[in-house]
Amino acid sequence: MLKIVSFKICPFVQRITALLEAKGLAYQVEYISLKNKPQWFLDISPTGQVPVLITESGKALFESDAIAEYIDEISTPLESGLTPEDRAYNRAWSYQGSKHYLVQCSAMRSGDCKTLEERAANLDKAFARAEAQLAEGPYFNGTELGNVDMAWLPLLHRAAIIEKHTDYDFLKAFPKVKAWQKAVLDTGIAERSVSDDFEAEFTGFYLSSQTYLGGATSCSTSADDGCKKGSCC
């Protein structure tokens, strides 16, 4: 069985577990602390980062883009009839999602309103591109759930949790993205792709007293320490 080495609130991990859930592939998860990484993990992860996927033959794969491509190679594609052009297109749009994970992490850890708005503006660039691309949906490429949806799921899921707890909506200016968010979350994959205590762990970090979204009223110089040290992602 495939095994994922994970940190509970890492969006890069959720992209992979979401893809596995969408494809119905069996897998196990082992959680580690990024503040106290076990030696066995450092021995198999050249970057010291999650996710790491351990294949059935025992090979350790790293980098979420490479892992996602491997999963596609050993399983049936989510979307039918994909051409090489389609697959390249999907990889490009998937990257547009995953490269903004840390942008969202940083925005959510902002210590004051001004910083939050400045960082959210950087995230807006990604959502604006998606808004311009989305058509009738409900998913990114139409009626079939696909890899692009899974790559953007961590962004959409986290935005929904933030809105639920704070009423701050990262997607307020993007109605098509909001509709896409609802369609993706309505599949139930987001909840299945994380641990049972994910929301508590997530809000404990991103909605702490150190963050503006969590109730901080002034800039905290330590608010970004977790992301800088890699303990958020």
C-alpha positions, 0 to 999 in steps of 0.5 A: 500500500502507498504510504504518505509521510505528512504534517497535518496542516501542510497544503502540499500533502493535502493536494496528494491525499486529495488526489488519492481520495479522488482516484479511490486509491488506498494509502496510509498516512504517517504524521511527523513533527516538522519541528522535530523531524525523525532521522528516518525521515531525513534519511529518505527526504533529500529536502527534509520536506513533506510530502514524501510518498513511499511506494509499494516497492519501498521507493521514497518519492518527494516533491508534490508535483512529481508525486502527483505525476507518479500517481497519475502514471499508476492509475486511471486519469480522473478525466477521460480522453485526455490528450498530451496537450490536455495533460500538459495544460492541466499540469500548468494550471495545477502548478498555478495552484500549488505555487500559491500555497505558501502565499496563502500561508503567509497571508493567513499568518499576517499580524495586522490588517494592512499586512493581511491585505497586502498579502491577500492581494498577491493571492488575488492574482492567482484567483483572478487568473482562475476567475478568467479561465473558469467557464460553466463548470462546475469544475475547472475543466467542466463536468469532470473532476480533475487534477487541477481541482485537486491542486487548487483544493487546499487553497479553496478548503483553507479559504472556506475554513477562514471564512467560516471562523472569521467571515474574512473571505479571500474569494469575495471578489471572484464569484466563479471561483466561489462557485468552483469552491462550493462544487469542489468542497461538496465532493467531500474530498477535502474532509477525507483528505485530512486528519480528523483534527485538521480544522482544530490544528489549522485554526490553532495555528492560523487563527492564534492570538499572533495573527490578525485573523485570530484577533491580533490588533497590531503587527506581531514580529513573530507571526510568520515564524512558523512559515519561515521555519517550515512548521506550517507547510 
